[in-house]
């Protein structure tokens, strides 16, 4: 199954997916890594891994979010991908791209949804006094971080946790969860 990965930054979840796709028995191959940010460090990681990359800079589409997404959509179709993994893609999508890829677009979110949709999840989990936190892979729908949940992984929140320490504990689980959730998803296609 050819897939695309959309990133905006570091790309550590992308790296976990790259590593999974390198395994001979893994059901996906990465046809394209696409970023809205030409300076995303993850693009360099992807190139170093020999993958096709593309930057579609949102700043070239001032006030035209849909125009930006039409350019992305064209690239995804050109690459003939069957599914898309958002991996630290930091732009909220418009209904255009969501509808175009409904049921075929996955996202990873650093909380146990439906708790803590949106940003700053680790700070908010600590402030709320949660004893458990984690990450979720879900299908992308119109509501931000609201789509059907495919998989979750939990970690404990420890006494004295900082957002950074908690984020690192969750990230380790993200890197395990995303490749597994994608494989399960593709197996049921
Ligand atoms: C991850 O925590 C992901 O869940 C969130 O943004 C972060 C991206 O990290 N949406 P990376 O770019 O995959 O390293």
Boltz pocket constraint, residues with backbone or C-beta under 6 A from the ligand:
constraints:
  - pocket:
      binder: B
      contacts: [[A, 7], [A, 9], [A, 10], [A, 11], [A, 12], [A, 13], [A, 14], [A, 87], [A, 88], [A, 89], [A, 108], [A, 109], [A, 110], [A, 171], [A, 174]]
      max_distance: 6.0
